[in-house]
Every structure is written in structure tokens, then in C-alpha cells.
Amino acid sequence: MTAIAFLIGVLVLVIGLAVSIALHEVGHLLPAKLFGVRVGQYMIGFGPTLWSKRVGETEYGFKLLPLGGFISMAGMYPPAPEGEKPSKRRSRFFATMVQDARDANAETLVEGDDRVFYKLPVWKRVVVMLGGPVMNLLLAFVLSAVAVSGIGVAVATTTVASVSECVIPASENRTDCTSGDPVAPAAAAGIRPGDVIVSIDGQAVSTFAEAAAIIQDAPGRALPVVIERDGTQQTVTITPQRSDRAVTDAQGQPVRDAAGQPEYETVGFAGLRPQQGLEPQPIWVGPEATIQQVGAVAQIMTQLPVRIYDTAADLVTGQPRDPDGPLSVVGAGRLAGEYAAVDAPILARVQSIIGLLAGLNIALFVFNLIPLLPLDGGHVVVALWDGIKRAVARLRGTVARPVDATRLVPVTFVVVVLLIGMGGVLFLADIFNPVQLL
């Protein structure tokens, strides 16, 4: 069953990612058609076409390699000036690439048809190119809302999951009880797994955090505890044992003293572990989390070369990877499979996979905004540069030629090679040194 659940998780992730890519391209397609641009193709994937159907002037279909998608708009670039000679500063290899790009662009042009992308006003070109990333962002908002408001987030409930047998000081690096360890107060009081804590010391509790706070603040003091068992309430007495607890900061990291040793504090300990439950959050929590995650992913993108280098180093040395580092599709699929196979309620597993898909859409949003061709952000930069060039020309009383982005094909080639290289490193790392859930 675990293997089947793992495969189902991977399949759900693949389908969800395919839908995300398809909607990304819809984000480009709809404004392009709205602004009158002739769109020849809408394709999911690259390589040979597996299936396609022409509806009106647009061919819709799927290609063999599901690694992305594209729409083919007429006149993405202006036609090359007649009689222009190849630049002597370019190598023959890059000159050929530029010419191939111009030839491919020319095939989308129809004589007498001005429904071309490069003739759109700058703001319309920007809208078309931002449509894809914005669609991913909107999808992330929806998925996050479903995950945290529709399903809920994992919280510790007042239902007891397990009871410790003994008290082991946190400063001792062991987990097994010995004959010298005192019996845990909860076990001594007769509390069992499945009991529901109603109140402690006369204070009603609705969360495990409230119960834990009362217990921790009362080491050595007898506390009456009302529990519900099999529908009936009863009262037991717990005397929290004094125990050491590592001191942590606001980020959950251990606080160390001047000698570099962990600091400990004395708190009350009962030996209770809570059951986890899903608690739906207010509708605004999902969007807030999405916005925060956009900032976190953007920070990762600014450090992408360093992060890839660290991932490669961890791959070679076998060191555990940063769980917040970049992943390939293989790594994301593996995480989805592990989320689906983990020993947890089905709704909790579904919530984790939906949250993962939301994160992937945030990554697609941020990644595509990088201002380099062939990414959407690169096309936005070209459109803005064209607008600036035309505005300066108007001030001078002249007419500016449209920006010819095919000249940037060599730069695009270098970017693509780098992206393939970084993707290859992540692919290998996700196979041989994957991110561990625990």
C-alpha cells in the first residue's frame, strides 16, 4: 500500500504541474487573443507533437517532452531590415542562430496582416508576457486557500496520542527508560492514549499548547486534570516532574551559553504527546502565506548559483541537503510521493501535496520573472526597452526602429545552457542525494 500511495502522490504532482503549465500558457494566450494577435499554436510540452487539433486559426496540442509549454504568436520580433549584413563581431555559430531565429519569426508573418505581437503598444506586450506568471500566482493563491482554509493546518489537539513511561532529562542523550528513571506523571495518574483533556487546574483548555503551558509552569505542584474517556468525564491528579528543557530562540534554534553549550531551563513535565488534527484557518491566511513565500523564493532565486553550487557539493560529499533549497521536477515528485505515503490521515496528506503544488506555482511565478531571455521577464525587459527607445526618439523628432530581440539569441543560448546545467545538477542530486522529509 505504501508503494501505491507513493506512486499516486507522484502522479498527482505530475498532473498538477501539467495543469499549472497549461494555465501559465493560457495566461499568455487570452490577452494575446484579446489584443488581436494571431496565435498559431498553443502547445504543452516540447519536441514531436503527440496530438493536436486546430480550432479557428490556432492549433492546440501536446508534445512528447512534458517540460514546459509555449504559444506561437505572429511577429514576436520585427522583421530583419532588408539588406542587413551579418555582424563580423559574431561567430559563424551565433550568426547562424540569429538567422535561424529570424527565419522562424518570418514564417509567422503574413503579408498585409498587422496582427503581430511586436506592433502592440508596450503596455499590451507587457500584459501578454506577464499573463503567464500572474496565472501561476493566482493558482498559488487558490491552492494555498484550499490547503489552509478548506482543509486546515496541522495543530496539536487536546486528544492524547501517547503517554511517556518515564522522565528522561533533555540534557541526557538517550530515549530508553532505565530502572532509575521516575515514572512519568501522566502515566502515574492513569491517563491513556485517546483521552481528551478538558481542563487543568480549573482552567478549560481548547488546544494542547494551552495545556502544555499550564503543566510547564507548575513543576512539583499537584494539578487536578479533567479528562473525557469514552464519553464520560473524570478527574485525575498530575504532579508535573521537574525536567530540563533546551532553551530556544524565536526561530526555534537552541540558545547557547558563552562556552557554546546549549542552555536549559527547568519546567514541569507530564509525559503527554498530543494527536495532530487539521484546523481550518481564516480565508486570508492562505494569501498571506503565499505572499511571504514569494519573498522567500525570490531570495532563493537571487542566490541560485550559490545554492546550486552548495547542492553539487552536498551531492559529492554526501552531506544532507538544505530542505529549503531548490528542487528539480524529480525532487518535487519524490516529495509528493513521500507526502502521500507517510503514516497520517488522508486529508493531511492531501493538504501537504496541495501545499507543495502551491509552492511550485510560486516558484514558476518568480522564476519566469527573471529578466533574461527566453524567460517571460526577458521579454518584458525587451518591450520596456523598446518603449524607452521610441520615447527618446519622439523627443528628438525622429522615428526609432523596433528593438530586434533576435540579436540577443546568443545571450539566450548561454542562458539556456546554464539553465540546463543547473537543472542537471538538481536532477542528479534529487536522485542520489534527495531532500529528506525528517
N, C-alpha and C positions, 0 to 999 in steps of 0.2 A: 504493500500500500504506500510506503514511503517513496519508493521509486516512481510509482504512478503519480503521486501528488507532486513530486519534483518536476516530472515532465509536464504536468498540467500547468504548473507555475510558469515554466519556460514558455509554453505555448501561449498562455495568456499575455505574457510580456511581449512576445513577438507580434501577436495580433494587435495589442495596444500600441506598440511602436509603429506598426504599419499604418494604423488609423491616424496616429499623430502626424506621420509624414504626409499621408493623403490630405489631411486637413491643412497642413502647412502649405501645400501646393494650392489648395482651394483658396487659401488666404491671398495668394498671388493672382489666381485665376479670376475671382469675382471682380476685384477692382479693375483688372486689365480689360475684361469684357465691358464693365460699366463705363470705362473711359473710351471704348470703341476700338481698342487694339485688337487686331486679328491674331487669334491664338490657334496655332496649327496643331499642337499636341499637348496633352495632359497625361503624363506617364508616371507610374510608381515603379521605381527600380531603374537599373541601367543594363545595357547590353542588348542581346536579341529580344525581340518582342514575343511574349508568350500568348497574349490575347489583346485584341483591340477592336474598337467599334467607333465608327465615325458618326457623330451627331452634329448636323449642320456643318460648319467649317472646321470643327475641332475633332481630332482623333483621341479617344480615351482608351487607356490600356495599361497592361502590366508587363514589365520586362523581367529578365531572368534573375538579375542580381538585386535583391531587395535591400540595397544600401542607401537609399535615398529616393529622390524623385525630381521631376522638373516639369515646367511648362515651356513650350517653344512659342515665343512671341515674335511677330513680324518686326523686323528692323530694331533689334536690341541695340545695334550700333549704326551710326550713319554710314552710308556707302563710302568706300575709299575714294579720295579725289582722283579724277582721271589723270593719267599720265604720271602719277607719283612713282618715283623710283625707290626701290628698297634702300633702307639706310645702310651705309657702309660700316656703321658702328656695330651693327648686329651681325652675329654669326649666321652662317647659312642655315643652321638648325633652327634658330629662333626666327629668322626671316621667313622660313617655310611655315612655321607655326602661325605667325601673324597672317600670312597669306591664306592659310587654310581657314583661319577664323573668319577672315573677310569673305572667303568663298562661301562658307557655311551661312554667314549672315546674308549674303546676296541671294541665296536660294530662298530666303523667307520674304524677299521683296517682290512686289508685283507692280509692274509699271502702271502709273496712274492711280495707284492706291496709296493714300496718305494715312491709312490706319496703322501706323507704325509707332513703336514704343519711343524711339529717340526724338520724335516730334512732339511728344506730350509736354505740357508745362512741367517745370521742375517739381512742383509740389505733387503733381499726379504721379510722376515717376517714383518719387519717394514713397507715396502711399502704396503703390503697387509692390515695391520691394520690401516695405515693412509689413505688408499684409501677412506674409508667411510667419515671421517671428511673432507678430502680435497674436496670430491664431494659436500658436503654441502657448503663449502666455495666458490667453483666455481659457484654453483647455486645462492648463495647470490650476487656474483659479477654480474651475468646476470640479476637477478631480480632488483637489485639496478640500473643498467644501463637502464633497461626498464622503471623503475619508474621515474627517474630524467632526463634521456636524451630522451627516447622515448615518454614519456607523459609530463614530466615537473614538476616543483615545484611551489607551490602556491606563487604568488607575488601580491603585491598591484599595480593595474593598474591605469592609468590616467582617467579612467571612474568613474564618481561619483556614488556611491551606495546609499547614503543618505545624507541629509543636516540637521544639528542640528538647532533647533528652537531658542535656546538661548545660552548664555555663562555662564557656571557654573564653578567657580574656583575649581581646583583639590583639594584644601585644605578643601572644604566643602563636607561632606559625604552624597551627595544626587544626584539623577538623574533627578528629575522632575523640570521643569521650574516654576518660580514664576513671579508675576507681576513686581517685582523689577529687574529681570534679563534682561540685554540688549539683543536685537535681535542679533543672530549670523551674522557675516559679510557676509558669503556666502548666507544666506537666504535673507539678506537685499539687496544683489546685484542681486538677482533673479536667482541664479544658481539652477538647478533642477537635481534630480536623472536621470542618463542616459547621462548627458552632459560629453563631453570629454575635458579635459584640454589640450590645445595645447601649450600655453606659459604663463609665468607670468613675469611681469616687463621687457618684451622684451627678456626673456630667454626661449628658447624652452625646454620643459620637455618631457622626454620619460618614466619616472617612477613617481609614486606617491611620493616616497622618495625625489626626486629632487624638486617636487612642495612643499612638506611639509617643506623642509629646507629653501626655499625662504620665505615662509609665516612666519615661526617661527623667522627668522632673521629680520623681518620688522614690529614689533608691532607699531601700531599707524600711519603707513605710507601708503598712498593710492597706490595700485598696480593695473595696468591695466592687466586684465586676458583675454586671447583669449580662447574661448571655441567653440567646434563644437557641434551643435544641429541639428538633422535631416538632416545631410549632409551639413549644412551651418555654416560658422564661424561668430562669433560676439564677440565684446569686451565688457566686463563689468569691473567695478572697485570694488575692495575689499580693505577695510581698516582693517587689522588684529587687533583684540581686544587684549589688554594686558591681559594675563592669567597666572595663576600659573601652573607649571608642576613639578611633582616629579622628582628629580634627581636620575638617576640610574647609576650603575657601568657597566663595560664591560660585566658582566654576566646577566645584566638586573635586578639586585636586587636593591631595594631602598637604597640610601645613607642616613645615619642618622647622626645627629649632636652629640655633646658631651653629651647632655641630653637624647640621644636615640630617638629624634623626627625626622621624615622624613624631609629632606631638599627639598626646592622648588626653582625653577628659573622662571623668567618672560620671556615668549616667546609670539610670535604672534599666534593668534588662529582665524581660519576662520569658523570652524564647518563643515568640509568636511570629509566624510568617503568613502574610495575607494572600488571599486569592486575587487574581487580576481580573478586572472587568472592564467593559467598554462603556465610557460615559460620553454621550454626545455633547459637543461644545457649541457655544453660540455661533451663529452663522458667520460672524465677522472674523472668527479665529482662523479659519482656513485662508482667506485672503491675506490676513496679516502675516501668517506663516509663509505664504508664497512670496510676499514682498521681501521678507527677511532672507529667504532662501535665494532670491535673485541676487541680493547683495553678496551673500556668501559664495555663490557660484561665480559671480563677476570677479571676486577677489581671487578665486582659484584660477580663472582664465588669465588674469594678469600675471600669474606665476606659473603658467602652463609649462614653459620649457623646463623650469626648475623642478616642477612636480614630475614631469616625465623622466627627467634625469634621476630623481630620487627613486621612482618606480623601477627604472632599469637597474639601479644599484641594489635595490632590495631583491630584484629578480636574481641577480648574480650571487649575492651573499646569502640569500635565503631568509633575510630578516622579515618580520611581519610588516605588511603594508599599512599605510595610513588609511583608516576606514573612511576618511573624508576626502581622499584623493580621487583623481579621475579614473573612469572605468571605460572599457570598450563595451560593445553590444554583448560580447560573450560574458563579461563580468556582470553586467546588468541581468542577463538571462540566468546566470548562476545564482545570483542573489534572489531573484524571483522564485527559482526552484527551491531554494533553501527556506524562503519565507513560507512557501506552500507546504513544505514537508515538516516544518517544525511542530513540536507537540504543543498545540494551542488550539483554542476554539476556531472553527472555520471562519467566523466573522472577523476574528483578529488577523487571520492570515490574509483574508481578502483586503482588509484595511491596509496591511503592510504593502501588498502588491500595488494597490491603487496609489498609495503614497509614493512608491517607487516610480510609477508611471508619471505622477505629477512632477517629481524631481527630474525625470528625463526630459519632460517638456520644458521645464525651466532651463535645463542645460541647452536644449535646442534653441530656445529664445536667445539666451546670452551668446552662445557660440556663433549664431548667424549674424549677430550684430557686430562682430569683429570687422573693422574697416579694411578688409583685404579681399580682393577678388580671388576666387569666384564666389565668395560668401555674399549674402544679401547686403551686409554692411558695406562691402566694397562697392557695390552698385549704387548705394545711397551716396557714398563719397563722390563717385563719378558724376552723378546727377547734380549734386550740390556744386561741384567744381565747374560744371557746365553752366549752371545758373550764375555763378560769380563771374565767369569769363564773359558771359553775354551782358551782364550788368555793367562791367567795366567798359566793354565795347560801346554800349549805348552812351555812356558818359563821354566817351571820346568821339562820338558821332560816327562810329564805324559799325560794321557787322562782323560778328565773331563766327568762325566756323565751329560746328558742333564738336565736342570732345570725342575723339576717336579712341574708344577704350580698347580696340584691338591692339593698339600699340603696347598695352600692358600685358599682353598674353605671356611674354617671358616671365614677368613677375608672378602672374597667375600660375604658371608652370612650376616655379620654385615653391610657391605656397602649397600647391597640391602635393608635390614631392615631400615636403616637410610634414604635411598632414598625414600622408600615407605612412611615413616613417614613424611618427608618433603613435598612429593607430596600430602599427605593427608591434611596437613595444608594449602597448597596453594589452593587445591581443595575446601575446606570449605570456605576459605577467598574469593575466586573468586565467590562463590555463595552468601554468606551472607554479604560480605563487599568488593564489586568489586572496581577495579580502575575506577575512574570517568574520562571521557574524558575532561570535563570542570570543 
